Amino acid sequence: NENEELKKQNQSLQNQLLELTKSIRQLKTDNQNARIELEKRLAFEQEKIRAEEKKRSDEEYRLKISEKEKHCLAKNIYYESKHEPEEGMVAVGLVTINRSDHLSYPDNICDVVYQKKKSRCQFSWVCKKISQPKKSDPEWQESLRIADKLVNGEYDHWRKKYAKSLHFHATYVNPKWKKQRIARTGQHIFYN
């Protein structure tokens, strides 16, 4: 009977061990679920913060560019790249904006566009007698749309790609610059 008593105690201990194992598994599952839930909440909060920072950055950017500057930006996009694909037009706009943010250039987009160095225009169209774009011209409308989107902080992918681009030239020109090439887009090559 002592043997039977030991078997009962052993069975009881095994049942307790099984219950403990189940409890531990449940705690691990609960803990893992809680961790997953916390990670989801953290990711959500981080995304909210990033979105808020981008919104704040975009608002600051919008505030520092006047309508006149936006018009100058659109004109430069139009005359330098109106026959280019959208990326090429955006890249020309970004070069113009990047220059206005760079210490070596004026801090106003219109001043960047109309800047002359040693009596040479920075953008070739400025030194030519060119008529104003017609409001009904679809290429002018596209240039205005792109300038507006750039001013409003859009085109993230291309902003990153052309973030340091300050120079470009047509593919048929070979200025022998010792600058780092970023990309060729349409009929233009862009450099840092």
PEBEL-V634264 format. One record per residue. RES is the residue in one letter. OMEGA is omega in degrees with one decimal (999 if undefined). D_CENTER is the distance of its C-alpha to the mean C-alpha in Angstrom with 1 decimal. Layout:
res,omega,d_center
RES,OMEGA,D_CENTER
RES,OMEGA,D_CENTER
This chain:
res,omega,d_center
N,176.0,80.3
E,178.1,78.6
N,179.5,76.7
E,179.0,75.7
E,178.2,74.6
L,178.0,72.4
K,178.9,70.9
K,179.1,70.1
Q,179.5,68.6
N,178.8,66.6
Q,179.2,65.4
S,178.5,64.5
L,178.2,62.5
Q,176.8,60.8
N,178.0,59.9
Q,178.7,58.6
L,177.8,56.6
L,178.2,55.2
E,177.4,54.3
L,178.9,52.7
T,177.7,50.7
K,-179.7,49.6
S,179.4,48.7
I,177.9,46.7
R,179.4,44.8
Q,177.5,44.2
L,178.3,42.9
K,179.3,40.6
T,178.2,39.3
D,179.9,39.0
N,178.9,37.3
Q,177.6,34.9
N,178.3,34.2
A,179.0,33.7
R,179.0,31.3
I,178.7,29.3
E,177.8,29.3
L,178.7,28.2
E,177.1,25.4
K,179.6,24.3
R,178.8,24.6
L,179.2,22.7
A,178.8,19.8
F,180.0,19.9
E,178.0,20.2
Q,178.9,17.3
E,176.6,15.1
K,-179.8,16.6
I,178.7,16.0
R,180.0,12.2
A,178.9,12.2
E,178.1,14.6
E,179.0,12.7
K,179.5,9.5
K,179.1,12.3
R,178.6,14.2
S,179.1,11.5
D,179.8,10.9
E,177.8,14.7
E,-178.8,15.3
Y,179.3,13.2
R,-175.6,15.2
L,-174.0,18.3
K,178.6,18.3
I,-178.4,18.2
S,176.3,21.5
E,178.9,22.5
K,179.2,24.2
E,178.2,21.2
K,177.8,19.3
H,176.8,22.4
C,178.2,22.4
L,179.7,18.8
A,178.9,19.9
K,-179.9,23.1
N,176.7,21.4
I,-177.4,19.2
Y,-174.0,22.4
Y,-178.8,24.8
E,-170.4,22.7
S,-175.0,21.1
K,179.8,22.7
H,-177.8,24.0
E,171.8,20.9
P,-176.6,18.7
E,179.9,15.7
E,179.0,13.4
G,178.5,16.0
M,178.2,16.1
V,-178.8,12.4
A,176.6,12.7
V,177.0,15.8
G,-179.8,14.3
L,175.2,11.6
V,-179.7,14.7
T,178.9,16.5
I,-179.8,14.1
N,178.6,13.7
R,-179.1,17.5
S,177.8,18.0
D,-174.8,16.2
H,-177.0,18.3
L,-177.2,21.9
S,-176.3,23.5
Y,176.3,22.8
P,-177.3,23.6
D,179.3,21.4
N,-175.6,21.7
I,178.8,20.1
C,178.0,23.5
D,176.1,25.1
V,-176.7,22.6
V,-174.6,23.3
Y,-178.5,27.1
Q,173.0,27.4
K,174.0,30.2
K,-177.5,31.0
K,-179.8,34.7
S,174.8,35.1
R,178.5,32.5
C,177.6,29.7
Q,176.7,26.1
F,-168.7,25.4
S,-176.0,28.5
W,-176.7,28.8
V,-178.0,29.4
C,179.0,32.7
K,175.4,33.9
K,-176.5,35.7
I,178.4,33.4
S,178.2,34.0
Q,176.3,31.5
P,177.5,29.5
K,-178.5,31.3
K,-177.1,29.8
S,-178.6,30.7
D,-178.7,29.1
P,178.7,26.5
E,175.7,24.5
W,177.3,24.5
Q,178.4,23.4
E,178.1,20.4
S,177.0,19.6
L,-179.9,19.9
R,-179.3,17.7
I,178.0,14.8
A,179.2,15.5
D,179.6,15.6
K,178.1,12.3
L,179.8,10.7
V,-179.9,12.8
N,173.2,11.8
G,-179.7,8.1
E,-178.7,7.3
Y,-179.6,6.1
D,-175.9,2.4
H,-178.5,4.7
W,175.2,6.5
R,179.1,4.9
K,-177.6,5.1
K,-175.8,8.3
Y,-174.2,9.7
A,-177.3,8.9
K,-176.1,12.6
S,179.2,14.1
L,-173.8,17.0
H,171.4,19.4
F,173.3,20.2
H,177.6,23.4
A,-176.9,25.0
T,-179.0,26.1
Y,178.5,29.7
V,177.3,29.6
N,-175.5,30.0
P,-179.5,29.5
K,177.6,30.0
W,174.0,27.2
K,-179.4,26.8
K,179.4,23.1
Q,179.9,20.6
R,179.3,19.6
I,-174.4,16.0
A,167.3,16.6
R,178.9,19.0
T,-176.9,17.9
G,-178.6,20.8
Q,179.4,23.3
H,173.9,21.1
I,-174.8,20.4
F,-175.7,17.6
Y,170.9,18.2
N,999,17.2
